[in-house]
């Protein structure tokens, strides 16, 4: 694993998380350790334990960081235009994040979090607030079938996650990712149209 600039001052927790995410890309979850993280960050082997009681706590913190970043990506997406176009933008945003963060994404949706009730769930709620609000807006305008917006969003997210996995694996190399996203949103929205 490549060594990075040692930590000197400032926010140690943030430095540890940044180094842990870099290590995650290089060695995966199994290769990540608090002791190696301390060495790579240039601090004592006990320093990470002041912020993360164990490896699972570190993984939980990485998940929360990823969820915050995903939410920020959604917040930067355009908020005008027809519902279908905005859903395509949200879908492309999620797909880009998923393809760019293949090691982080599974942590964000793991159910073994030790901090589920305190940090993870609020981070999930914040991260997906915009897509769920968009579905609710479409429902209010009569453009999306009635129902629980969160439940509809989970279905769409599952489809997007499957597409991201296919794209990340190279299985869809014959097709442009953007076109696949547009196709997926079209198929999903046609399925979401109110029943005549």
N, C-alpha and C positions, 0 to 999 in steps of 0.2 A: 504494500500500500504506500502511496506517495505521501511523504510528510509535508505538512503545510506550515505556514508561518506560526511559530510558537505564540501562545497567548501572553500578553504582557500586562494589560490593565483593562478596566471597563467591565462590561457585562459578561461574566464568566459563563452564566447559563446559556446566553445566546451564542457565545463562541463554541461551547460544547455541542449545542444543537446543530450549528452549522457544520462542525467537523463530523458529527455523527451522521448527518445526512450525506455528506461527501463519502464517508466510509461505507454507508449503506449501499451507495451506487457501485462501489468497488468490490465489496466482500459480501454483501447481502446481510440479512438478519442474523444468520448463524455465525458469521464472522465478526459481528459487532460485539465489542466488549468494553466495559467501563475502563479497565486497566489500559487497553490499547488506546482508547479515546483520550485518556489522561496523557499518555506519552505523545500522541500526535498533536495534542493541544499545547504541550509544553508545561503541564502542571503536575503536581504531585499525584500519586496514584489514588490518594484519598479525596482529592478535590472534587471529582464528579459526584461522590456520595453526599456532598452537602446540598446538591440540587436534585439528585435522582437516587432514591434508596436502593434501586436495583435496576437490572437491564430492562425489565418490563416497564418500570416507571419512565425510563428513557424512551422506550418505544411509544408509550402513551403520549409523551410530550412531543415526539416527532409527528404523531398522528394529529394532535391538536394544531401544531404548526402548519401541517399540510392542509387541514381543513380551513384555517384562517386564510391561507394563501389562495385556495380554491374560491372561497367566498369573495376575496378581493378581485379575483379574475372576473367573477360574475358581475361585480359592482362596476367594473370598467366597460362592460358590454353596452352597446347602444340600447336605449330604452324607448325608441319610437319606431313607428311602422306597424304593419299588420302583425297579428299574433303569430302566424306561421313563420314569417321572416324572423321575428324575435326569438321564437323557439329554435329556429335553425342556428341563430347566433349563439344562444345558450348551449345548444348541443355541440357546436364547433368549439366553444370555449372549454367545455368539459372534456371533449375528445383530445384537444391540444394538451390540456393539463395531464390527462391520463397517459398519453403517449410519452410526454416529457418526463413523467415521474412514475415509471413502472414499478420501482422498488418501494416507493412511499405509499402508493395507492392501497395495496393490500393492508398496510398498517392502519390506514384511515378507516377501514371497514371491518377490521378484526373485532370479534366479540369477546376477546379475552382481556379487554382493558380493565385495569384495576381501578381506574378513576372514572368509570362510565357515568356515575351519577353526578359527578362534580364538574368535570371539565369536558369530557368527550361529547355528551349529549348536547350541551349548549353550543359547542363548536359545530356540531352537525347541523343543528337548527339554524345557526347564523349562516353557515356555508350555503345551505339550500333555500334560504328565505326568498331569494329573488326568483329562482325557477318556480317555486310553489306559488308565489304571489302572481307570477305571470299566468300560471294555469288558472288561478282563481279569477284573474282579470278576464281571461278568455271565457270562463264560465259565465261571469256576469254579463258579458257582451253576447252571450248565446252562441259563441264560436267553439266551445268545448263542452262535451257532455257533462251533465251534473255528476257530482260525487265528491268524495274526499280528495281535495287537491294533493295532499301529501301521498295518499295511496296511488293516485294517478302518476305522480312524480316518481315514486319508487319503481313503477313499471317501466317508465321511460328511462330512468337511470340504469336499470338492469339491462335494457336493450343497448344503451350507449356503452356500458361497461363491456358487454360482449363484443361490440364492434371494436372498441379500443383494444381488446385482447387480440382480436383477429388482425388488426392493423399492426400492432406491436410485434406480432409473430411473423409478419411478412406474408401471411396467408392471402391477403387481398392486394398483393403487389400489382396486379393487372388493372387496378381501379384507383382513381384519385380519391384520397380520404374525404375531401370536401364533398365530392359527389355522393359518396356512400352515406355521409351524414345527412345531406339533403334528402336522399332517398329514404333514409330511416325516419326523418322527421315527417316527410310526406306520408309514409305508411302509418306512422303513429297518429298523426293529426287526422287522417281519414278515418282511423279507428276511433278517434275521440269526438268526431262530429256528432251532434245531436241526432238521434234516431228520428227519421221522418215518419 
